[in-house]
Amino acid sequence: MYFKKVILSMMLLQLSAANAQQKINPDSIRSKMSWFEDAKLGIFIHWGIYAVNGVDESWAFYNKKMPWTDYMNQLKGFTASKFNPASWADLIETSGAKYAVITTKHHDGVALWNTKENHYSTARNTPAMRDLITPFYSELHKRGIKAGAYFSLIDWSHPDYPGFMKDSSRYKISNDSKRWERFRQFYQNQLKELSVNFNPDLYWFDGDWEHSAEEWQSHKVRKMLIDKNPNTIINGRLMGYGDYDTPEQNVPVSRPAYNWWELCMTINNNWGFQHKDTNWKTPYEIISLFADVVSHGGNFLLDIGPREDGTIPEEQVHVLRELGAWNKKHAKAVFGTKAGIAQGHFYGPTTLSKDSTSLYLFLQGQTSGTIMIKGLSNAIREINVLGTDTKLTHKVVGKISWSPVPGLVYINIPKGVQNKYITVLELKLDKPVSLYRGKGGFE
């Protein structure tokens, strides 16, 4: 994984230009993005040989923390001996996630499927001796969970890949265009294999920053994948030829301008399994981050990093189970909703039902006492505490008959109705939400 700020800052312009070049029909994009927009939660899986010694995935040798030969020697220790794809899929389903994205190949070049290309794979070069993608996708499909394929465009182990930023010993494309064409054919052949063998619902590209859209042939790659499956979705890391944006690790403070976006985040500090990384986020932290993301209209792609044998650390299992239990009680406030009301009306995350007649308020921690909503012009018909049978009352303060400015809505939250992580209130409104955005006074 790598977050290139300069690339992401250009993403919106690139995507717009790419769509214009391809004459993409906006209605067709909205149609195929509908499941993604409603999904809200996905699980990211970083699994590869880097879990053997617990080092940075691919970046360990790139950043010269260890020699490339020592890094690749981990091939000998990758067994997948306890890999249970059904158990993985069960856990993902329990979390409430609607899709999962697995690293089919990271920057180190090791494919987790039996690639026909003459390059590294778990099937040929590790004790696992098998394709790990097929059985996992099979279990996802049984549960109705969408299957996503992370794929690194760059391949720092391939002999035909040109010099990367910290390795000037390799060639430059301008000096050996035939060699670059060989690499380009190689990586596109691998993508064809993924497309034909697995037909992913989503492609999650990474590494596009090292070359231009023209050098990658991004337009050709997109067309190849879309021709095979017109409904497949492509993330924004194909030099502008994707469908949605992918901020990494940092939750946006204000609502992003993109039509569709997804925050990817780790449960501890690293994407892949690392023995020494015990800085686990708590269920409360994950759930509060998730609520913040959906309130801004985005998706949350939460990462787990299995051990080399295929077992998932118990701390990660615990977070996903707790997240799932919370999602089960509060599903109607999360899945299939849209971004909430504008900031300033309520001090906390909010979402809206698709028809905007139900407003959901997310209360942090063990909130009790009185909360307030400003500028709500609607009449409130009913207030429910989700996950309980409790109904609440409200009071409108400061409403003047001759003024269009709505009064302040106060709701008292009694003790004993709180969820241990995030409490959610459902406000059923008289009509689609209407907010007053003026300055008050004699308007």
PyMOL commands that set and color helices and strands:
alter all, ss='L'
color gray80, all
select helices_A, chain A and resi 5-9+11-22+26-32+34-39+50-53+59-62+68-77+85-95+122-125+133-142+173-175+177-198+208-210+213-216+218-228+283-295+314-334
alter helices_A, ss='H'
color red, helices_A
select strands_A, chain A and resi 41-45+99-105+146-152+202-206+233-234+262-266+299-304+338-339+350-352+358-364+369-373+380-385+391-392+394-397+408-413+422-429
alter strands_A, ss='S'
color yellow, strands_A
deselect
rebuild
show_as cartoon
